[in-house]
Amino acid sequence: MSEPLHVALPLGIGDCHWVCTKLRALSARHGGREVWAHVNRSPWHASVGYLDLVPAVARAVEDTGAPWNLGRDLAPSHRDPRWSELDGCRGWKGFDYVLVANGHLESGGSLESWLPDLETDFSYPLLIPEAARARTRDLAPAGGVLVYLSGTMPNRGFHNDTWTAEMWVQVVELLNAAGVVPTLVGAPTPDDLAYRDGFAARALGRARFVDRVGQTSIPEICALIEQAGAWVGLNSGLGIVAAMRGVPTVMLWSDSNYPIAGAAEPLHTAMSHSWLRLEQLARYRTLSLGSPGLVPTRVAACTLEVLRG
């Protein structure tokens, strides 16, 4: 049996997904060798759990003792042009490849033009165990709305208090008025749980919702996404997976038109959509954090629009 390809990936489910779109073609380029995906350890992400579901990944490895560190070695060097050239990114820290699409997308490039000699799988199935699918049928109704509220710490930098828990309460009130009782989703981290608590305190007596924050594994949250009628929330790995799987999606992004206060390099406006095919964009909407149009009525209206198709 041939030696697998050892590929280093960035943290974050969405960041990993962008890389995963190239892994099938990378394996084929090397005669079908298995791909072992390596991610550095972090308390905030469950990327290994996601990579276990990706058909192109033969094995996902959490390198707790890896000779590299995301914060030290890949940021801001994820904008290093070597990471956009297949030959240039070979051999770093002993890996066959280090694949990071973020810098290419952040500068305005498309996913298809990142490593262009490799075919892009804009969508792929997820290998979700039936047990996970069965449990999710009891957690949220099929065809319902999932809301990712975000958190108080790592994700706060993406919205910088321009979008608040009170605004989420107003969105849920508007969905309720349209006959929709959404399901809240998120990770079992102090970050997401604390934000959920703040939201729930404001929503008491005002808005109706089902709380599933911190109650799902990675396979279960992916199963919830696939059975959902719509997903709405801050730009995140969950939202990227939803849009990739063709679930109607509304995401709040920062971008070059409305940059985050103090951001050294604002995300390019095209990054909100340049990793999707035209048909995937048909039921996908983005709103810019900080823009005049980002108000609860607009978020609720976009959610109902994509939900009802």
N, C-alpha and C positions, 0 to 999 in steps of 0.2 A: 504494500500500500504506500502511495506517495506521501511525502511530508505535506501537511496542510499549509496553506498560506496564512501567515500570522499578520493580521491587519489591526492596527491601532485606530480606535474611533474616539470622537469627542464624547463628553457626557451630554445627557439630555436625550429624551426619546425622539423628539423632532430632529435633533442634530444627527442622531443615529439613523433615522429613517432616510434622510437625504443621502447618506452614504450607502445604505442598503439598496437603493435604486440602481447602484452600479455593481453590486457584488456578484450577481449571476454572470454578468458579462466578464468580470474580472476572473472568475473561476474558469470560464470557457477559454479565456485567453491563455490560461495555464493548463490546458488539457483536462479540465474538469476537476482540478485539485480542490479539496474541501477548503472552506474559508472558516478560520477561527477568529472571531471578533473579540478584541481585547478592549475593555474600558477601565479607566481608573476608578477607584472607589470614591464614593461620595454619599453622605447621609441624606442628600436631598433628591437623589435620582434613583430610579429602579430600571436603568437601561438594560441590564443583563436580563431581567425578566421579560422585557419587550423583545430583545434579540433572540431569546429562546423560541419566540413565536414566528420568526422570519424564515421562510423556506430556504433562502440563499445562505443562511448561517448554519453551518454544521455544528458549531459549538460556540457558546458565549462564555467568555472568561473574565471574571472580575480580578484584575491584577492588584491585589492589596499590597504586594511588595514590588510593584513594577518600577523599573528604572526611569519612570517619567511621571509627571504630575500635570493635570490639566491646567490648573491655575498658573503654575510656574512656566510650563513648557509650551503651551498652545495658545495662550492669550497674552498679548495681542498678536503673537506670531502665527495665529490661524489665518492671518491675512498674507502670510508669506507666499509668494507666487509659486514656490515649489509644490505647495499642496494642490495646485491646479494643473500640475503636469505629472503624468503617470510615472515617468522615469525619474523625475526630480524628487518624488516622495518615497523612494525605495531605500531601505536600509537604515532609517532613522531609529536610533535606540535599539537596534537589533531586529526590528520588525521588517517583514517583507514590504509592507506599505503602511503609511499613515495617511488616512483619508479624512479630510476635513473640508466640507463644502461651504461652511459658514462665511468665510471671508469672500469667496466668489459671489455668493448671493447678496451679502451685505453691500458689496460695491455695485450691485445692479445687474450682475450676470444671471443667466437662466440656469436651471439645473441641467438642461440638455447640453449647454455649452461648457459645463464643468466636466473635465475629463472626456472631451467629445469623441474620443476614439472608442469609448465604451458605451454600448446601448443603454438607455435609461428605462428602467421599469417604473413608470410613474405610479403604478398601483400594483399591488401583489396581495394575495390572500394571507391571512394570519392563521397559524396552526393552533387554534384555540381548542383546548380539551373540551369534550362534551360536558364533563362535570361542571366546568366553569360556565358554560352556556346555560346549563340547567339551573344553576343557582341564580344567575342574573335574571331569569324569567320571574323570579319571586322578588327581585329588588326594585324593578322599575317596569312600567308597562311598555310593551313594544310600540314603537311609533311615537313615544313621548319626547319631551324636550329635556336635554341634559344641560345643566349650567355649571361651568367651572368658574368659581368665584375668584380664584387666585389666592395669594397668601400675603403675609406681613413682612417677610424678609427677602429671600432671593428675588421673587417676582415683583416685589415692590418697586425695584429699579426700573421695571418696564413701564409702569404707569405713574410713578412718582406723585401719587395722590391726586392725579388729574381725574381719576375714576375711583369713586369711593364706594364703601359698603352701602351707604344710603342710596346711591344711584342704582345699585343692584336691587335693593328692596323695591324701588319704584318700577324697575323692569319687571320683577315678579308680580307686583300688583297689576300691571298692565296685561301681563300674560293671563293672570287669573280672570281679569275682566273679559278676556277673549275665550274663557272656558278652559284654559290650560293650567295644570298644576305641575310645574317642572320638578325635576329631580336634581339635587345638588350632588356634585361629585368632586373628588379631590383625594389627595394622598393622606396616609396616616402619619403626617409629620406635624410637629408643633406649629409650623408655618401655616399650613392649610387649615388645621383645626382651630387655631386662634382667630383666623380671619372669618371662618364659619361662625364662631361664637359671637363675634362682633356683629356679623350680619343678622344672626338669629335674634339677638337682643333688640335690634332695630325693627325687625320684621314682626315681632310679637304683637298679635292682635291686628296686624295689617295685611300680611301676605301668607298664602298657603303654599307649601312646598313639601317635598319628601327629602329627608336628609340622609344621604349615603356617603358623606365625606368620611374617608378613612376606613370604610367598611368593605373595600374590594381589593383583591389581588390584581396584578397587572393583567393576567388572562381575563379576569372577570370584568375589569373596566373596559378592556378592548371588546369583549362580548357585548357589554352595555352599549358601547358606541355603535357597534354594527347593527343592533336592533333598534336604535333610536330613530325618531323622526327628524330630529334636528339637534345640533350641538351649538352652544353659544358660550363665549368666554374670552379671557385674555389670550393673546398669542402664546401657545404652549405646545408641548409635544402631543398632548391629547387632542387638541384642535387640529394639528397637522395630520395626525393619524385619521381623524374623522374625515377631513377633506380628501385625503388620499384614498379612503375606502368609499368615497362617493356619498357620504352622509351629508345632508344639507347643513351648512356650517356658517356661523357668523363669528368673526374674530376681531378683536380690538388690538391694533398694532401701533407702535411708534414708528415713525418714518422720517424721511428727509424733509418733508414739508412741515411736520410738527415734531421736531426732535425732543427727546427727553432732556430736561434741564440739566446742564452739566455734562452731557454725554460727549465724549471725545470725538466719536465718529458716529453720527446718527445712521440708523438703518436706511438703506436706499428704499425709496417708495415701492419699487418693483419687487422687493423681497416679500411683500405680503402675498404675492400670487405667482411668482416666476418659477415655482416648483410644481405647478399643476398643468395638466393638459387642458385644452379648450373645453372639452366636454365636462371636465371636473369643475370648471369655473361656473357652469351654468347655475348651480345652486350653492354658490359660495359667495359670501359678502364680507368685505372688510371695512372697518371704520377706524379712523386715525385718532389715537389718543392725543388730546389737546386741541382737536379741531372743533370749530363751532358746531359741526353736525353731530358730534358725539354727545348725545343727550339720551336719557332713558326712553323717551318716546320713539326715537329713531332705532335704538337697539331692539326694542320690542317689536317694532314694525318690520324690521329686517328679519327677525327670527320667525315671525308669523308668515312672512312672505316665502321664505325658503321651506318652512314646514308644510305649507299648503300647496307649494309648487306651482 
